Amino acid sequence: MKIKKALTVLFILAFVAVASYFLYPDFQSGEIQSSFQSVGEEFFNPSITKQELPYSKASGSQVCLVNYKNATDPTWDELIAFLHSDDTDEQSYNEDEFVCSDFAEMLHNNAEVSGIKAAYVGVEFVEGEGHVLTAFNTTDRGLIYVDCTSGFSSPVVAELTYSEEGRTCAHDKVAYVVEGNEYGVISMDKAKSPEYWFYEEYKQNWAELEDDISAYNSDVAKYNADAKAYEEDVEAYENAVGGRTYISDTEEYKRLTEMFNYLKAIEAELELSGNELTAQRERLDERQDELGGCRWEPLGVVTSVEIFW
């Protein structure tokens, strides 16, 4: 037994010596070391696997997915909680440094290390360049596509009467991906369903809201013009009266009385119109709160979808 143990030790020492002799120059150059680091992590931690995909990042290197065998499918609430804590969507889109493939890889790998199973998704369109995003198979709502790329397409910010500059749009979005249909996204906090019919309904509601906002803004512009004309008429009336409390001329008194009555009628109409506009604004605000302050234009009609788990 002692002899066998001794021989085993000698064999290991001999192997290390031979390996060191042949590999020493490579270790000096760092070539072998980097390959050992990439392979060694999987060798010593079998719960991790790496997968290179035929997609390029901004740097030119291939997308590399890091998968954890203990990662599991999340619930919808678990996915939302993860996305709120993750900062992938806060990265800046830059054609030379960080593009949609970088966003999708980062979100995928961050999810996996957090124990959430994720997929990398490539999408092609009828026209224009393709796009990539991430997917999660939730246990209660099924497959959810998530597009967290910021800066790839600019959101349309809803405007009522006043410009709301400075309002930021969250870039974690549920994507609606169906071959033969347009690729659409909805802000994560407003996407109540992952089904495509919901996207179509949401898009229609937005279109109707924008039409109603446009009509409301026209009504406000008319109200402001009428109010300005009323103020000018009031000023003309006051100038005509000239501060007098008694007017002896019958014709002048009659004319000023007619002006006064006219102004009172216009004042009542403006008050009624103002109240109606206030109520209309409140209804528009409620609809806007339900839909959110931002929407994104569709990227194009989807021709193919490729998913990598």
C-alpha positions in Angstrom: 0.0 0.0 0.0 2.8 2.4 0.9 4.6 1.6 -2.4 1.4 2.3 -4.4 1.0 5.7 -2.6 4.6 6.5 -3.3 4.3 5.6 -6.9 1.1 7.7 -7.2 2.9 10.8 -5.8 5.9 10.3 -8.0 3.6 10.0 -11.1 1.8 13.3 -10.2 5.2 15.1 -9.6 6.5 13.8 -12.9 3.4 14.9 -14.8 3.6 18.4 -13.3 7.3 18.6 -14.2 6.8 17.6 -17.8 3.8 19.9 -18.2 5.8 22.8 -16.7 8.6 22.1 -19.2 6.4 22.2 -22.2 4.0 24.9 -21.1 6.4 27.2 -19.4 6.9 29.5 -22.4 3.1 29.8 -22.9 2.6 30.6 -19.2 5.2 33.3 -19.6 3.3 34.8 -22.6 0.0 34.5 -20.8 -1.7 32.5 -23.7 -2.3 29.3 -21.8 -3.2 31.1 -18.6 -6.1 32.9 -20.2 -7.4 29.7 -21.8 -7.1 27.9 -18.4 -9.1 30.7 -16.8 -11.9 30.5 -19.3 -12.1 26.7 -19.1 -11.1 26.2 -15.5 -14.2 28.0 -14.1 -16.4 25.4 -15.8 -14.1 22.6 -14.8 -14.0 23.4 -11.1 -17.6 24.7 -11.0 -19.7 22.3 -13.1 -22.9 24.4 -12.3 -21.7 27.0 -14.8 -21.6 26.6 -18.5 -20.7 29.1 -21.2 -22.1 29.4 -24.7 -20.8 31.6 -27.5 -23.4 32.7 -30.0 -23.2 33.8 -33.7 -23.9 37.4 -32.7 -21.4 40.2 -32.4 -21.2 42.9 -29.8 -20.1 46.5 -30.4 -16.5 45.5 -29.6 -16.6 42.9 -32.4 -16.3 39.9 -30.0 -19.0 37.2 -29.9 -21.8 37.2 -27.5 -21.1 34.8 -24.6 -23.9 33.5 -22.4 -23.1 32.4 -18.9 -25.7 29.8 -17.7 -26.2 28.5 -14.2 -27.7 25.1 -13.8 -29.4 26.0 -10.6 -31.2 29.0 -12.2 -34.9 28.5 -12.3 -37.9 30.0 -14.1 -39.3 33.0 -12.2 -42.8 34.2 -11.4 -43.9 37.4 -13.0 -43.4 39.3 -9.7 -39.9 37.8 -9.3 -39.0 38.9 -12.8 -40.3 42.5 -12.1 -38.4 42.7 -8.9 -35.2 41.5 -10.6 -35.6 44.1 -13.4 -36.2 46.9 -11.0 -32.9 46.0 -9.2 -30.9 45.4 -12.4 -29.2 48.4 -14.1 -28.7 47.0 -17.6 -31.3 49.5 -19.0 -29.3 52.4 -17.5 -26.4 51.7 -19.8 -25.9 54.2 -22.7 -26.5 53.0 -26.2 -23.4 53.7 -28.4 -22.8 52.2 -31.8 -19.1 51.8 -31.1 -19.3 50.7 -27.4 -22.6 49.2 -26.3 -25.4 48.0 -28.7 -28.5 45.9 -28.4 -26.5 42.6 -28.3 -24.5 44.0 -25.4 -27.7 44.9 -23.5 -29.2 41.4 -24.1 -26.1 39.6 -23.1 -25.7 41.7 -19.9 -29.3 41.2 -18.9 -29.2 37.5 -19.6 -26.0 37.0 -17.6 -27.1 39.2 -14.7 -30.4 37.2 -14.5 -28.6 33.8 -14.5 -26.2 34.8 -11.7 -29.2 36.0 -9.7 -30.8 32.5 -10.1 -33.2 33.4 -12.9 -33.2 31.3 -16.0 -33.0 33.5 -19.1 -32.7 33.2 -22.9 -31.1 35.3 -25.6 -33.4 36.1 -28.5 -32.5 37.2 -32.0 -35.2 38.8 -34.2 -35.1 39.6 -38.0 -37.4 42.1 -39.8 -38.8 42.4 -43.3 -36.8 45.6 -43.7 -33.8 47.0 -41.9 -31.3 45.5 -39.4 -32.3 42.9 -36.8 -32.6 43.3 -33.1 -31.8 41.2 -30.0 -33.4 41.0 -26.6 -33.9 38.7 -23.6 -36.7 36.2 -22.7 -37.9 34.6 -19.5 -40.3 31.7 -19.1 -42.4 32.8 -16.1 -44.3 30.1 -14.2 -47.5 32.1 -14.1 -47.6 34.1 -17.3 -45.6 32.1 -19.7 -42.9 33.3 -22.1 -42.0 37.0 -21.5 -39.8 38.9 -24.0 -37.9 41.8 -22.4 -36.2 44.6 -24.3 -34.1 46.7 -22.1 -32.1 48.5 -24.8 -32.0 52.3 -24.3 -31.3 54.7 -27.1 -32.0 52.3 -29.9 -35.3 53.9 -30.6 -36.5 57.1 -28.9 -39.8 57.0 -27.0 -42.7 59.3 -27.8 -43.5 61.3 -24.7 -47.2 62.3 -24.3 -47.9 66.0 -24.2 -51.0 67.6 -22.9 -51.2 71.4 -22.6 -47.8 71.9 -21.0 -44.5 70.5 -22.0 -43.3 67.9 -19.5 -39.6 68.2 -20.2 -37.4 66.1 -18.0 -39.8 63.2 -17.7 -37.7 60.1 -18.0 -38.9 56.9 -19.7 -37.9 53.5 -18.1 -36.3 51.3 -20.7 -37.3 47.9 -19.3 -40.0 47.0 -21.7 -42.1 43.9 -22.5 -41.7 43.1 -26.1 -44.4 41.6 -28.3 -42.8 39.3 -30.8 -44.9 37.3 -33.3 -43.7 36.3 -36.7 -45.6 38.1 -39.4 -46.6 41.0 -37.0 -44.9 44.2 -36.1 -42.5 44.2 -33.2 -43.9 46.3 -30.4 -42.9 47.1 -26.8 -44.7 48.5 -23.8 -43.2 49.9 -20.6 -42.8 47.1 -18.1 -45.1 48.7 -15.5 -47.9 49.2 -18.0 -47.7 45.7 -19.7 -50.6 43.9 -18.0 -50.5 41.0 -20.3 -47.8 39.4 -22.6 -50.4 38.4 -25.2 -50.2 40.2 -28.5 -53.9 41.2 -28.4 -53.0 43.4 -25.4 -50.3 45.2 -27.4 -52.8 45.9 -30.2 -55.4 47.2 -27.8 -52.8 49.3 -26.0 -51.6 50.8 -29.3 -55.2 51.7 -30.2 -55.8 53.3 -26.9 -52.7 55.4 -27.3 -53.8 56.5 -30.8 -57.2 57.5 -29.4 -55.6 59.3 -26.5 -53.3 61.3 -28.7 -56.2 62.3 -31.0 -58.1 63.5 -27.9 -55.1 65.4 -26.5 -54.8 67.1 -29.9 -58.5 68.1 -29.8 -58.1 69.2 -26.2 -55.1 71.4 -27.0 -57.1 73.0 -29.8 -59.9 73.7 -27.4 -57.5 75.2 -24.9 -56.0 77.4 -27.6 -59.5 78.7 -28.6 -60.3 79.3 -24.9 -57.2 81.3 -24.4 -57.9 83.4 -27.5 -61.5 84.0 -26.3 -60.3 84.9 -22.9 -57.8 87.4 -24.3 -60.5 89.0 -26.5 -62.7 89.2 -23.4 -60.0 91.0 -21.5 -59.6 93.5 -24.3 -63.3 94.1 -24.4 -63.4 94.7 -20.6 -60.5 97.2 -21.0 -62.4 99.0 -23.8 -65.6 99.1 -21.6 -63.7 100.5 -18.6 -62.1 103.1 -20.8 -65.5 104.1 -22.1 -67.0 104.4 -18.6 -64.0 106.4 -17.5 -64.6 105.8 -13.9 -68.0 107.5 -14.0 -70.8 106.4 -11.7 -73.5 108.4 -13.4 -74.1 108.8 -17.2 -76.6 111.5 -18.2 -76.6 110.8 -21.9 -79.4 108.3 -22.6 -77.9 106.8 -25.8 -74.4 106.4 -24.2 -76.0 104.8 -21.2 -77.9 102.4 -23.4 -74.7 101.5 -25.4 -72.6 101.0 -22.2 -75.4 98.8 -20.7 -75.4 96.6 -23.8 -71.6 96.3 -23.6 -71.8 95.4 -19.9 -74.5 92.7 -20.5 -72.5 91.3 -23.4 -69.4 91.0 -21.2 -71.3 89.3 -18.4 -72.6 86.7 -20.9 -69.1 86.1 -22.3 -67.7 85.8 -18.7 -70.3 83.1 -18.0 -69.5 81.3 -21.2 -65.8 81.4 -20.4 -66.4 80.1 -16.9 -68.5 77.2 -18.3 -65.8 76.4 -20.9 -63.1 76.6 -18.3 -64.9 74.1 -16.1 -65.4 71.7 -19.0 -61.7 71.9 -20.0 -60.7 71.2 -16.4 -62.9 68.1 -16.3 -61.6 67.1 -19.7 -58.0 67.5 -18.5 -58.7 65.3 -15.5 -60.1 62.5 -17.7 -57.1 62.8 -20.0 -54.7 62.6 -17.1 -56.5 59.4 -15.8 -56.1 57.8 -19.2 -52.5 58.9 -19.5 -51.7 57.4 -16.1 -53.2 54.1 -17.2 -51.2 54.0 -20.4 -48.0 55.6 -19.1 -46.2 58.7 -20.2 -44.0 57.0 -22.9 -44.6 54.8 -25.9 -42.2 53.3 -28.5 -42.7 53.1 -32.3 -42.7 49.5 -33.7 -39.4 48.4 -35.2 -40.8 46.5 -38.1 -42.6 43.3 -39.1 -40.9 40.2 -37.7 -39.8 37.5 -40.1 -37.9 35.1 -37.8 -37.2 34.6 -34.1 -34.3 32.5 -32.7 -34.1 31.7 -29.0 -31.0 30.5 -27.1 -31.4 29.1 -23.6 
